[in-house]
Amino acid sequence: MSMTAAKIVAEALSLSPQARAFVAERLLESLDAAPGEELSPAWRDEVRKRCQEIDDGAVELRDAADVLAKAHAALA
């Protein structure tokens, strides 16, 4: 990682949780979206709602491997 990237990460980590979530969302969008393609307003609202639920402790996060193993067992 370049020093510039390391400095950006260090600065980002000093932001509030809400500001870090905003920065993370924008960075992820830049990786996932095709050029000129953005999330629809409905999906953007859904992402924000889910992130807020996680921050508020309203939902229980589960390991993907455990969820998939349980699903495979149920189908067997």
Buried (B, 14 or more C-beta within 10 A) or exposed (E): EEEEEEEBEEEEEEEEEEEEBBBEBEEEBEEEEEEEEEBEEEEEEEBEEEBEEEEEEEEEEEEEEEEEEEEEEEEE
